[in-house]
Amino acid sequence: MTQFTYPATVIRIIDGDTIEMDIDLGFRVRMKTSVRVSGINAPEMPTAEGQAARLFLAQYIPVNTRGVLTSHSLDKYGRVLGDFLPDGSQHTIGDVMVSSGHAVRM
């Protein structure tokens, strides 16, 4: 599977496994889109667990957090499917969400 890496910035946390990001595609081309964190599943937003997962993620990577997005495809809804490594961190968002108990591996 081919993977692509891009500098990216958090715009908004949608839920525990979906982030709206500003992705720098290079050559002064940017794209604002939803990114679905691959390989994990967080509880749905109407539940208390889903709201806790979103809050945890929003505190871990607040708006304007920069890092590297690694992507390999789009999901069935057209969202970028990948994982995000915040600047200064050694752990991807997927790993952090699972280790914190706010998501499970798929």
N, CA, C and O atoms as CSV, one atom per row, in Angstrom:
chain,resi,resn,atom,element,x,y,z
A,1,MET,N,N,0.848,-1.173,0.000
A,1,MET,CA,C,0.000,0.000,0.000
A,1,MET,C,C,0.899,1.243,0.000
A,1,MET,O,O,1.778,1.386,0.850
A,2,THR,N,N,0.667,2.126,-0.955
A,2,THR,CA,C,1.413,3.368,-1.044
A,2,THR,C,C,0.897,4.365,-0.016
A,2,THR,O,O,-0.310,4.555,0.127
A,3,GLN,N,N,1.829,5.003,0.700
A,3,GLN,CA,C,1.444,6.015,1.674
A,3,GLN,C,C,2.033,7.351,1.261
A,3,GLN,O,O,3.108,7.420,0.664
A,4,PHE,N,N,1.312,8.403,1.589
A,4,PHE,CA,C,1.727,9.759,1.292
A,4,PHE,C,C,1.791,10.536,2.602
A,4,PHE,O,O,0.958,10.325,3.484
A,5,THR,N,N,2.754,11.419,2.741
A,5,THR,CA,C,2.851,12.234,3.953
A,5,THR,C,C,2.789,13.709,3.574
A,5,THR,O,O,3.361,14.147,2.576
A,6,TYR,N,N,2.070,14.459,4.412
A,6,TYR,CA,C,1.873,15.883,4.166
A,6,TYR,C,C,1.926,16.642,5.490
A,6,TYR,O,O,1.483,16.121,6.514
A,7,PRO,N,N,2.459,17.859,5.486
A,7,PRO,CA,C,2.291,18.711,6.658
A,7,PRO,C,C,0.806,19.059,6.771
A,7,PRO,O,O,0.146,19.310,5.763
A,8,ALA,N,N,0.287,19.072,7.992
A,8,ALA,CA,C,-1.140,19.353,8.187
A,8,ALA,C,C,-1.344,20.093,9.501
A,8,ALA,O,O,-0.525,20.016,10.417
A,9,THR,N,N,-2.468,20.816,9.568
A,9,THR,CA,C,-2.829,21.593,10.749
A,9,THR,C,C,-4.273,21.281,11.125
A,9,THR,O,O,-5.149,21.215,10.262
A,10,VAL,N,N,-4.510,21.090,12.423
A,10,VAL,CA,C,-5.854,20.800,12.923
A,10,VAL,C,C,-6.717,22.056,12.819
A,10,VAL,O,O,-6.327,23.129,13.277
A,11,ILE,N,N,-7.894,21.908,12.211
A,11,ILE,CA,C,-8.882,22.994,12.138
A,11,ILE,C,C,-9.964,22.775,13.191
A,11,ILE,O,O,-10.383,23.712,13.871
A,12,ARG,N,N,-10.420,21.501,13.319
A,12,ARG,CA,C,-11.539,21.195,14.218
A,12,ARG,C,C,-11.563,19.706,14.498
A,12,ARG,O,O,-11.236,18.894,13.633
A,13,ILE,N,N,-11.953,19.354,15.715
A,13,ILE,CA,C,-12.157,17.952,16.069
A,13,ILE,C,C,-13.640,17.650,15.874
A,13,ILE,O,O,-14.495,18.257,16.519
A,14,ILE,N,N,-13.936,16.719,14.990
A,14,ILE,CA,C,-15.322,16.375,14.694
A,14,ILE,C,C,-15.838,15.343,15.703
A,14,ILE,O,O,-16.914,15.509,16.276
A,15,ASP,N,N,-15.066,14.289,15.908
A,15,ASP,CA,C,-15.387,13.287,16.930
A,15,ASP,C,C,-14.098,12.579,17.304
A,15,ASP,O,O,-13.015,13.060,16.970
A,16,GLY,N,N,-14.188,11.453,17.986
A,16,GLY,CA,C,-12.993,10.784,18.484
A,16,GLY,C,C,-12.118,10.129,17.440
A,16,GLY,O,O,-11.006,9.703,17.749
A,17,ASP,N,N,-12.596,10.037,16.202
A,17,ASP,CA,C,-11.771,9.458,15.146
A,17,ASP,C,C,-11.855,10.219,13.820
A,17,ASP,O,O,-11.485,9.689,12.772
A,18,THR,N,N,-12.339,11.454,13.869
A,18,THR,CA,C,-12.426,12.287,12.661
A,18,THR,C,C,-11.998,13.710,12.988
A,18,THR,O,O,-12.466,14.312,13.955
A,19,ILE,N,N,-11.094,14.236,12.159
A,19,ILE,CA,C,-10.507,15.558,12.379
A,19,ILE,C,C,-10.614,16.364,11.090
A,19,ILE,O,O,-10.320,15.843,10.014
A,20,GLU,N,N,-11.023,17.608,11.179
A,20,GLU,CA,C,-10.970,18.485,10.016
A,20,GLU,C,C,-9.590,19.113,9.998
A,20,GLU,O,O,-9.138,19.665,11.001
A,21,MET,N,N,-8.915,19.030,8.846
A,21,MET,CA,C,-7.532,19.486,8.756
A,21,MET,C,C,-7.292,20.354,7.523
A,21,MET,O,O,-8.003,20.269,6.522
A,22,ASP,N,N,-6.269,21.185,7.637
A,22,ASP,CA,C,-5.739,21.947,6.511
A,22,ASP,C,C,-4.466,21.218,6.106
A,22,ASP,O,O,-3.493,21.195,6.861
A,23,ILE,N,N,-4.469,20.627,4.924
A,23,ILE,CA,C,-3.357,19.805,4.457
A,23,ILE,C,C,-2.572,20.569,3.401
A,23,ILE,O,O,-3.148,21.091,2.446
A,24,ASP,N,N,-1.260,20.632,3.576
A,24,ASP,CA,C,-0.367,21.286,2.624
A,24,ASP,C,C,0.090,20.249,1.602
A,24,ASP,O,O,0.918,19.391,1.910
A,25,LEU,N,N,-0.453,20.330,0.383
A,25,LEU,CA,C,-0.139,19.362,-0.668
A,25,LEU,C,C,1.142,19.703,-1.423
A,25,LEU,O,O,1.605,18.922,-2.255
A,26,GLY,N,N,1.710,20.864,-1.132
A,26,GLY,CA,C,2.927,21.301,-1.801
A,26,GLY,C,C,2.620,22.255,-2.937
A,26,GLY,O,O,1.482,22.342,-3.399
A,27,PHE,N,N,3.636,22.966,-3.381
A,27,PHE,CA,C,3.516,23.910,-4.491
A,27,PHE,C,C,2.395,24.929,-4.262
A,27,PHE,O,O,1.667,25.290,-5.187
A,28,ARG,N,N,2.274,25.385,-3.008
A,28,ARG,CA,C,1.264,26.372,-2.601
A,28,ARG,C,C,-0.172,25.893,-2.809
A,28,ARG,O,O,-1.080,26.700,-3.004
A,29,VAL,N,N,-0.367,24.582,-2.767
A,29,VAL,CA,C,-1.703,24.000,-2.889
A,29,VAL,C,C,-2.101,23.449,-1.519
A,29,VAL,O,O,-1.378,22.647,-0.928
A,30,ARG,N,N,-3.249,23.887,-1.028
A,30,ARG,CA,C,-3.747,23.452,0.274
A,30,ARG,C,C,-5.150,22.869,0.101
A,30,ARG,O,O,-5.873,23.208,-0.835
A,31,MET,N,N,-5.509,21.990,1.022
A,31,MET,CA,C,-6.827,21.377,0.984
A,31,MET,C,C,-7.362,21.281,2.408
A,31,MET,O,O,-6.679,20.777,3.301
A,32,LYS,N,N,-8.572,21.759,2.617
A,32,LYS,CA,C,-9.241,21.607,3.904
A,32,LYS,C,C,-10.237,20.472,3.757
A,32,LYS,O,O,-11.115,20.510,2.895
A,33,THR,N,N,-10.095,19.452,4.613
A,33,THR,CA,C,-10.937,18.268,4.482
A,33,THR,C,C,-11.011,17.498,5.791
A,33,THR,O,O,-10.228,17.735,6.711
A,34,SER,N,N,-11.957,16.579,5.862
A,34,SER,CA,C,-12.075,15.690,7.015
A,34,SER,C,C,-11.120,14.520,6.847
A,34,SER,O,O,-10.970,13.967,5.757
A,35,VAL,N,N,-10.481,14.158,7.948
A,35,VAL,CA,C,-9.564,13.017,7.966
A,35,VAL,C,C,-10.106,11.998,8.954
A,35,VAL,O,O,-10.315,12.314,10.126
A,36,ARG,N,N,-10.332,10.790,8.491
A,36,ARG,CA,C,-10.770,9.695,9.353
A,36,ARG,C,C,-9.524,8.947,9.781
A,36,ARG,O,O,-8.773,8.458,8.937
A,37,VAL,N,N,-9.291,8.852,11.100
A,37,VAL,CA,C,-8.105,8.162,11.609
A,37,VAL,C,C,-8.242,6.681,11.287
A,37,VAL,O,O,-9.198,6.028,11.704
A,38,SER,N,N,-7.276,6.163,10.541
A,38,SER,CA,C,-7.365,4.774,10.097
A,38,SER,C,C,-7.000,3.808,11.222
A,38,SER,O,O,-6.174,4.109,12.084
A,39,GLY,N,N,-7.636,2.647,11.186
A,39,GLY,CA,C,-7.291,1.564,12.091
A,39,GLY,C,C,-7.905,1.637,13.473
A,39,GLY,O,O,-7.650,0.770,14.309
A,40,ILE,N,N,-8.724,2.674,13.733
A,40,ILE,CA,C,-9.371,2.772,15.049
A,40,ILE,C,C,-10.858,3.063,14.887
A,40,ILE,O,O,-11.325,3.467,13.822
A,41,ASN,N,N,-11.578,2.846,15.969
A,41,ASN,CA,C,-12.979,3.222,16.006
A,41,ASN,C,C,-13.268,3.784,17.389
A,41,ASN,O,O,-13.038,3.112,18.395
A,42,ALA,N,N,-13.769,5.012,17.445
A,42,ALA,CA,C,-14.144,5.657,18.700
A,42,ALA,C,C,-15.660,5.594,18.837
A,42,ALA,O,O,-16.364,5.465,17.835
A,43,PRO,N,N,-16.173,5.681,20.063
A,43,PRO,CA,C,-17.623,5.658,20.271
A,43,PRO,C,C,-18.316,6.805,19.534
A,43,PRO,O,O,-17.707,7.843,19.272
A,44,GLU,N,N,-19.568,6.612,19.210
A,44,GLU,CA,C,-20.332,7.614,18.473
A,44,GLU,C,C,-20.673,8.806,19.373
A,44,GLU,O,O,-20.805,8.661,20.588
A,45,MET,N,N,-20.812,9.980,18.759
A,45,MET,CA,C,-21.006,11.232,19.493
A,45,MET,C,C,-22.255,11.287,20.391
A,45,MET,O,O,-22.183,11.919,21.445
A,46,PRO,N,N,-23.375,10.676,20.045
A,46,PRO,CA,C,-24.535,10.800,20.933
A,46,PRO,C,C,-24.329,10.152,22.318
A,46,PRO,O,O,-25.118,10.385,23.233
A,47,THR,N,N,-23.275,9.343,22.465
A,47,THR,CA,C,-23.033,8.672,23.738
A,47,THR,C,C,-22.087,9.493,24.614
A,47,THR,O,O,-21.341,10.339,24.120
A,48,ALA,N,N,-22.128,9.232,25.912
A,48,ALA,CA,C,-21.204,9.905,26.847
A,48,ALA,C,C,-19.758,9.534,26.522
A,48,ALA,O,O,-18.863,10.371,26.639
A,49,GLU,N,N,-19.525,8.289,26.115
A,49,GLU,CA,C,-18.175,7.849,25.760
A,49,GLU,C,C,-17.671,8.569,24.513
A,49,GLU,O,O,-16.496,8.925,24.424
A,50,GLY,N,N,-18.570,8.779,23.551
A,50,GLY,CA,C,-18.208,9.503,22.330
A,50,GLY,C,C,-17.853,10.948,22.622
A,50,GLY,O,O,-16.894,11.475,22.057
A,51,GLN,N,N,-18.597,11.587,23.479
A,51,GLN,CA,C,-18.301,12.967,23.852
A,51,GLN,C,C,-16.989,13.051,24.611
A,51,GLN,O,O,-16.224,13.997,24.423
A,52,ALA,N,N,-16.716,12.057,25.480
A,52,ALA,CA,C,-15.449,12.023,26.218
A,52,ALA,C,C,-14.269,11.823,25.268
A,52,ALA,O,O,-13.212,12.425,25.454
A,53,ALA,N,N,-14.450,10.973,24.246
A,53,ALA,CA,C,-13.389,10.741,23.264
A,53,ALA,C,C,-13.089,12.018,22.485
A,53,ALA,O,O,-11.925,12.355,22.268
A,54,ARG,N,N,-14.129,12.726,22.066
A,54,ARG,CA,C,-13.937,13.984,21.334
A,54,ARG,C,C,-13.227,15.008,22.207
A,54,ARG,O,O,-12.300,15.676,21.747
A,55,LEU,N,N,-13.648,15.141,23.462
A,55,LEU,CA,C,-13.032,16.099,24.382
A,55,LEU,C,C,-11.560,15.762,24.613
A,55,LEU,O,O,-10.709,16.651,24.606
A,56,PHE,N,N,-11.261,14.483,24.816
A,56,PHE,CA,C,-9.876,14.066,25.011
A,56,PHE,C,C,-9.021,14.440,23.799
A,56,PHE,O,O,-7.933,14.997,23.943
A,57,LEU,N,N,-9.526,14.127,22.607
A,57,LEU,CA,C,-8.773,14.416,21.382
A,57,LEU,C,C,-8.598,15.918,21.187
A,57,LEU,O,O,-7.531,16.370,20.770
A,58,ALA,N,N,-9.643,16.694,21.486
A,58,ALA,CA,C,-9.566,18.158,21.350
A,58,ALA,C,C,-8.541,18.755,22.313
A,58,ALA,O,O,-7.905,19.760,21.996
A,59,GLN,N,N,-8.380,18.147,23.475
A,59,GLN,CA,C,-7.376,18.630,24.420
A,59,GLN,C,C,-5.977,18.181,24.024
A,59,GLN,O,O,-5.005,18.901,24.250
A,60,TYR,N,N,-5.873,16.990,23.431
A,60,TYR,CA,C,-4.569,16.460,23.017
A,60,TYR,C,C,-4.025,17.184,21.786
A,60,TYR,O,O,-2.834,17.485,21.711
A,61,ILE,N,N,-4.905,17.462,20.824
A,61,ILE,CA,C,-4.491,18.196,19.616
A,61,ILE,C,C,-5.447,19.367,19.399
A,61,ILE,O,O,-6.349,19.284,18.566
A,62,PRO,N,N,-5.259,20.447,20.137
A,62,PRO,CA,C,-6.163,21.593,19.969
A,62,PRO,C,C,-6.050,22.208,18.572
A,62,PRO,O,O,-5.120,21.912,17.822
A,63,VAL,N,N,-7.005,23.060,18.244
A,63,VAL,CA,C,-6.995,23.787,16.970
A,63,VAL,C,C,-5.631,24.432,16.776
A,63,VAL,O,O,-5.040,24.956,17.721
A,64,ASN,N,N,-5.144,24.389,15.559
A,64,ASN,CA,C,-3.853,24.926,15.117
A,64,ASN,C,C,-2.661,24.041,15.455
A,64,ASN,O,O,-1.521,24.448,15.233
A,65,THR,N,N,-2.892,22.832,15.989
A,65,THR,CA,C,-1.796,21.888,16.175
A,65,THR,C,C,-1.276,21.479,14.805
A,65,THR,O,O,-2.046,21.130,13.910
A,66,ARG,N,N,0.034,21.527,14.658
A,66,ARG,CA,C,0.670,21.131,13.392
A,66,ARG,C,C,1.315,19.761,13.540
A,66,ARG,O,O,1.651,19.330,14.644
A,67,GLY,N,N,1.479,19.089,12.416
A,67,GLY,CA,C,2.125,17.788,12.426
A,67,GLY,C,C,2.178,17.217,11.034
A,67,GLY,O,O,2.093,17.941,10.042
A,68,VAL,N,N,2.319,15.898,10.971
A,68,VAL,CA,C,2.430,15.196,9.691
A,68,VAL,C,C,1.273,14.211,9.551
A,68,VAL,O,O,1.049,13.371,10.423
A,69,LEU,N,N,0.551,14.325,8.457
A,69,LEU,CA,C,-0.526,13.402,8.114
A,69,LEU,C,C,0.034,12.349,7.173
A,69,LEU,O,O,0.643,12.679,6.155
A,70,THR,N,N,-0.171,11.081,7.513
A,70,THR,CA,C,0.182,9.975,6.624
A,70,THR,C,C,-1.119,9.370,6.131
A,70,THR,O,O,-1.946,8.919,6.923
A,71,SER,N,N,-1.294,9.364,4.819
A,71,SER,CA,C,-2.551,8.909,4.221
A,71,SER,C,C,-2.285,7.848,3.172
A,71,SER,O,O,-1.230,7.827,2.538
A,72,HIS,N,N,-3.264,6.964,2.999
A,72,HIS,CA,C,-3.107,5.923,1.989
A,72,HIS,C,C,-4.319,5.758,1.089
A,72,HIS,O,O,-4.241,5.071,0.071
A,73,SER,N,N,-5.454,6.384,1.450
A,73,SER,CA,C,-6.642,6.236,0.606
A,73,SER,C,C,-7.763,7.126,1.115
A,73,SER,O,O,-7.583,7.906,2.051
A,74,LEU,N,N,-8.915,6.998,0.489
A,74,LEU,CA,C,-10.138,7.652,0.939
A,74,LEU,C,C,-11.074,6.582,1.476
A,74,LEU,O,O,-11.030,5.433,1.037
A,75,ASP,N,N,-11.926,6.964,2.433
A,75,ASP,CA,C,-12.905,5.996,2.923
A,75,ASP,C,C,-14.156,6.042,2.047
A,75,ASP,O,O,-14.208,6.780,1.063
A,76,LYS,N,N,-15.157,5.252,2.411
A,76,LYS,CA,C,-16.361,5.154,1.573
A,76,LYS,C,C,-17.163,6.446,1.531
A,76,LYS,O,O,-18.031,6.599,0.672
A,77,TYR,N,N,-16.888,7.395,2.454
A,77,TYR,CA,C,-17.579,8.689,2.462
A,77,TYR,C,C,-16.748,9.793,1.810
A,77,TYR,O,O,-17.154,10.955,1.805
A,78,GLY,N,N,-15.589,9.435,1.261
A,78,GLY,CA,C,-14.744,10.407,0.583
A,78,GLY,C,C,-13.781,11.148,1.500
A,78,GLY,O,O,-13.099,12.075,1.065
A,79,ARG,N,N,-13.722,10.745,2.773
A,79,ARG,CA,C,-12.785,11.376,3.699
A,79,ARG,C,C,-11.395,10.789,3.495
A,79,ARG,O,O,-11.245,9.628,3.115
A,80,VAL,N,N,-10.386,11.606,3.752
A,80,VAL,CA,C,-9.013,11.110,3.741
A,80,VAL,C,C,-8.894,10.097,4.867
A,80,VAL,O,O,-9.366,10.348,5.976
A,81,LEU,N,N,-8.271,8.959,4.598
A,81,LEU,CA,C,-8.064,7.916,5.589
A,81,LEU,C,C,-6.577,7.879,5.912
A,81,LEU,O,O,-5.756,7.587,5.043
A,82,GLY,N,N,-6.232,8.175,7.157
A,82,GLY,CA,C,-4.828,8.206,7.516
A,82,GLY,C,C,-4.644,8.425,9.009
A,82,GLY,O,O,-5.587,8.300,9.789
A,83,ASP,N,N,-3.416,8.752,9.396
A,83,ASP,CA,C,-3.116,9.006,10.798
A,83,ASP,C,C,-2.270,10.261,10.902
A,83,ASP,O,O,-1.596,10.649,9.948
A,84,PHE,N,N,-2.310,10.891,12.061
A,84,PHE,CA,C,-1.676,12.190,12.278
A,84,PHE,C,C,-0.667,12.081,13.407
A,84,PHE,O,O,-0.973,11.566,14.482
A,85,LEU,N,N,0.536,12.569,13.154
A,85,LEU,CA,C,1.599,12.629,14.154
A,85,LEU,C,C,1.851,14.094,14.483
A,85,LEU,O,O,2.452,14.811,13.682
A,86,PRO,N,N,1.395,14.554,15.660
A,86,PRO,CA,C,1.603,15.963,16.012
A,86,PRO,C,C,3.094,16.278,16.149
A,86,PRO,O,O,3.875,15.424,16.568
A,87,ASP,N,N,3.483,17.497,15.799
A,87,ASP,CA,C,4.872,17.921,15.976
A,87,ASP,C,C,5.278,17.715,17.426
A,87,ASP,O,O,4.520,18.038,18.341
A,88,GLY,N,N,6.476,17.177,17.635
A,88,GLY,CA,C,6.997,16.981,18.976
A,88,GLY,C,C,6.520,15.723,19.664
A,88,GLY,O,O,6.910,15.462,20.802
A,89,SER,N,N,5.683,14.933,19.004
A,89,SER,CA,C,5.164,13.701,19.599
A,89,SER,C,C,5.807,12.495,18.927
A,89,SER,O,O,6.210,12.556,17.765
A,90,GLN,N,N,5.896,11.413,19.665
A,90,GLN,CA,C,6.403,10.160,19.104
A,90,GLN,C,C,5.264,9.178,18.829
A,90,GLN,O,O,5.494,8.062,18.364
A,91,HIS,N,N,4.029,9.606,19.122
A,91,HIS,CA,C,2.884,8.711,18.995
A,91,HIS,C,C,1.818,9.320,18.094
A,91,HIS,O,O,1.476,10.495,18.222
A,92,THR,N,N,1.297,8.503,17.182
A,92,THR,CA,C,0.216,8.965,16.310
A,92,THR,C,C,-1.079,9.089,17.100
A,92,THR,O,O,-1.216,8.538,18.192
A,93,ILE,N,N,-2.010,9.813,16.533
A,93,ILE,CA,C,-3.313,10.002,17.161
A,93,ILE,C,C,-4.012,8.652,17.365
A,93,ILE,O,O,-4.635,8.428,18.403
A,94,GLY,N,N,-3.912,7.769,16.393
A,94,GLY,CA,C,-4.531,6.448,16.540
A,94,GLY,C,C,-3.987,5.712,17.754
A,94,GLY,O,O,-4.756,5.146,18.530
A,95,ASP,N,N,-2.666,5.713,17.927
A,95,ASP,CA,C,-2.056,5.048,19.075
A,95,ASP,C,C,-2.487,5.689,20.391
A,95,ASP,O,O,-2.778,4.986,21.359
A,96,VAL,N,N,-2.529,7.017,20.428
A,96,VAL,CA,C,-2.907,7.738,21.650
A,96,VAL,C,C,-4.363,7.458,22.016
A,96,VAL,O,O,-4.677,7.240,23.186
A,97,MET,N,N,-5.247,7.463,21.028
A,97,MET,CA,C,-6.656,7.217,21.313
A,97,MET,C,C,-6.885,5.796,21.845
A,97,MET,O,O,-7.706,5.599,22.741
A,98,VAL,N,N,-6.177,4.819,21.308
A,98,VAL,CA,C,-6.317,3.439,21.780
A,98,VAL,C,C,-5.715,3.293,23.169
A,98,VAL,O,O,-6.346,2.716,24.054
A,99,SER,N,N,-4.505,3.806,23.377
A,99,SER,CA,C,-3.846,3.652,24.683
A,99,SER,C,C,-4.582,4.389,25.801
A,99,SER,O,O,-4.488,4.002,26.966
A,100,SER,N,N,-5.324,5.463,25.446
A,100,SER,CA,C,-6.079,6.207,26.449
A,100,SER,C,C,-7.425,5.552,26.764
A,100,SER,O,O,-8.109,5.947,27.709
A,101,GLY,N,N,-7.800,4.545,25.963
A,101,GLY,CA,C,-9.070,3.866,26.174
A,101,GLY,C,C,-10.256,4.542,25.501
A,101,GLY,O,O,-11.404,4.175,25.750
A,102,HIS,N,N,-9.984,5.531,24.649
A,102,HIS,CA,C,-11.067,6.248,23.973
A,102,HIS,C,C,-11.384,5.704,22.578
A,102,HIS,O,O,-12.270,6.216,21.894
A,103,ALA,N,N,-10.656,4.667,22.161
A,103,ALA,CA,C,-10.915,4.031,20.866
A,103,ALA,C,C,-10.393,2.602,20.911
A,103,ALA,O,O,-9.613,2.238,21.791
A,104,VAL,N,N,-10.837,1.802,19.950
A,104,VAL,CA,C,-10.353,0.432,19.828
A,104,VAL,C,C,-9.784,0.248,18.421
A,104,VAL,O,O,-10.160,0.952,17.484
A,105,ARG,N,N,-8.871,-0.714,18.297
A,105,ARG,CA,C,-8.325,-1.059,16.982
A,105,ARG,C,C,-9.380,-1.782,16.163
A,105,ARG,O,O,-10.179,-2.552,16.696
A,106,MET,N,N,-9.372,-1.525,14.863
A,106,MET,CA,C,-10.303,-2.206,13.952
A,106,MET,C,C,-9.542,-3.236,13.150
A,106,MET,O,O,-10.130,-3.928,12.319
